[in-house]
Amino acid sequence: MNWDLKKALKLYVVLDRKLGAPRSLEEQAGEAIEGGATMIQLRDKELGGRELYEAALNLSALCRRAGAVFIVNDRLDIALASGADGVHLGAEDLPVRAARSLVPGGFIIGASAHSVEEARVAEAEGAHYAGIGAVFPTGTKGSAVVIGLGGLREIRSALSIPAVAIGGISEDNAEDVMAAGADGIAVASAVVAREDIAGAAARLAQKLKI
């Protein structure tokens, strides 16, 4: 499917079984989309391949029905097998160049960028968007290097592809992040950890003028 990628990246919600408990991944996704999420990512380092595939299959169908873009983190095989719209690759994952040779037309490949150099490599290898961060300290990835709004501006200015900012983004700083040049924000705690997921997503969507 041909997505308007900048529009799809606007409110990018990362699901989390622990942060969102006791709600299922599907419940988290459904409520986030109800509130205005435009893109959903399945990220789970602990699920086995079969469980991850089954979760991705269900989420792919849910997002398709709801008109949201569905991305699988790290696992290109799961993304392709489940009919996801794309994959997000980190520094330790399959290189973007290799992924490009395996995917069908219209399949989205995102890549993490923690520096100008990583961002340029991602774009040169054919990534469709970059995930820039961590912009602020984040509890979901304690080892992440914090680049701040200055780092976000610097990396964003080196790219011609769309970019989503990630790391510690909340209602309090979302507008500052967008003003620094991001095309969208990727959030986990700020949405799925909230008691009212739909409400939290809706407040962010309002700030992002979705």
Residue pairs with C-beta under 8 A, 6 or more apart in sequence:
1 85
1 106
2 106
3 69
3 85
3 108
5 108
5 128
5 129
5 162
6 162
6 183
6 184
7 38
8 38
8 39
8 69
8 184
9 38
9 39
9 129
9 162
9 163
9 164
9 183
9 184
10 38
10 39
10 183
10 184
10 185
10 205
10 208
10 210
11 36
11 37
11 38
11 39
11 184
11 185
11 187
11 201
11 204
11 205
11 208
11 210
12 37
12 38
12 39
12 40
12 41
12 71
12 164
12 166
12 184
12 185
12 186
12 187
13 28
13 29
13 32
13 37
13 39
13 40
13 41
13 186
13 187
13 188
13 191
13 192
13 201
14 41
14 43
14 73
14 140
14 166
14 186
14 187
14 188
14 192
15 25
15 28
15 29
15 32
15 40
15 41
15 42
15 43
15 44
15 59
15 188
15 192
16 28
16 43
16 44
16 140
16 188
16 189
16 192
16 193
17 25
17 44
17 46
19 140
19 188
19 189
19 192
19 193
20 27
20 28
20 192
20 193
20 197
23 31
23 192
23 197
25 42
25 55
25 58
25 59
26 58
26 59
26 62
28 192
28 197
29 37
29 40
29 59
29 62
29 63
29 68
30 62
30 66
31 197
31 198
31 201
32 40
32 191
32 192
32 197
32 198
32 201
33 40
33 62
33 63
33 66
33 68
33 201
34 198
34 201
35 191
35 197
35 198
35 199
35 200
35 201
35 202
35 204
35 205
36 201
36 202
36 204
36 205
36 206
36 210
37 68
37 191
37 201
37 205
38 68
38 69
38 184
38 210
39 68
39 69
39 70
39 71
39 184
40 59
40 63
40 68
40 69
40 70
40 71
41 70
41 71
41 72
41 73
41 88
41 186
42 52
42 55
42 56
42 59
42 70
42 71
42 72
42 73
42 84
43 73
43 74
43 88
43 188
44 52
44 55
44 73
45 74
47 55
49 75
49 77
49 78
52 75
52 78
53 78
53 81
53 82
56 70
56 72
56 78
56 79
56 81
56 82
56 84
57 81
57 82
57 83
59 70
59 82
59 84
60 70
60 82
60 83
60 84
60 85
61 83
62 70
63 69
63 70
63 85
64 70
64 83
69 85
69 86
69 108
70 84
70 85
70 86
71 79
71 84
71 85
71 86
71 87
71 88
71 108
71 110
72 78
72 79
72 82
72 84
72 86
72 87
72 88
73 87
73 88
73 90
74 87
74 88
74 89
74 90
74 93
75 87
76 87
76 89
76 93
76 94
76 99
76 102
76 103
78 84
79 86
79 87
79 107
80 87
80 102
80 103
80 107
85 107
85 108
86 107
86 108
86 109
86 110
86 128
87 99
87 103
87 107
87 108
87 109
87 110
88 109
88 110
88 111
88 112
88 131
89 95
89 96
89 99
89 109
89 110
89 111
89 112
89 127
90 111
90 112
91 112
91 114
91 118
95 125
96 109
96 111
96 122
96 125
96 126
96 127
97 125
97 126
99 109
100 109
100 125
100 126
103 109
108 128
108 129
109 126
109 127
109 128
110 127
110 128
110 129
110 130
110 131
110 164
111 118
111 122
111 125
111 127
111 129
111 130
111 131
112 118
112 122
112 130
112 131
112 133
113 119
113 122
113 130
113 131
113 132
113 155
113 159
113 163
114 132
114 133
114 134
114 145
114 147
115 155
116 154
116 155
116 158
119 130
119 132
119 155
119 158
119 159
119 163
120 158
120 159
122 130
122 161
123 130
123 159
123 160
123 161
127 161
128 161
128 162
129 161
129 162
129 163
129 164
129 183
130 155
130 159
130 161
130 162
130 163
130 164
131 163
131 164
131 165
131 166
131 186
132 147
132 151
132 152
132 155
132 156
132 163
132 164
132 165
132 166
132 182
133 144
133 147
133 152
133 165
133 166
133 167
133 186
134 141
134 144
134 145
134 146
134 147
134 166
134 167
134 168
135 146
135 147
135 148
135 149
135 151
135 152
135 165
135 166
135 167
135 168
135 169
135 173
135 177
136 146
136 148
136 167
136 168
136 169
136 173
137 144
137 146
137 167
137 168
138 144
138 166
138 167
138 168
138 189
139 189
140 188
140 189
141 167
144 167
146 167
146 168
147 155
149 176
149 177
149 180
152 165
152 177
152 180
152 181
152 182
153 180
153 181
155 163
156 163
156 180
156 181
156 182
157 181
162 183
162 184
163 181
163 182
163 183
164 182
164 183
164 184
164 185
164 186
165 177
165 180
165 182
165 184
165 185
165 186
166 185
166 186
166 187
169 177
169 185
169 186
169 187
169 190
170 187
170 189
170 190
171 190
171 200
171 203
171 204
171 207
174 185
174 204
174 207
174 208
175 207
177 185
178 184
178 185
178 208
184 208
185 204
185 208
187 204
190 200
190 204
191 197
191 200
191 201
191 204
194 200
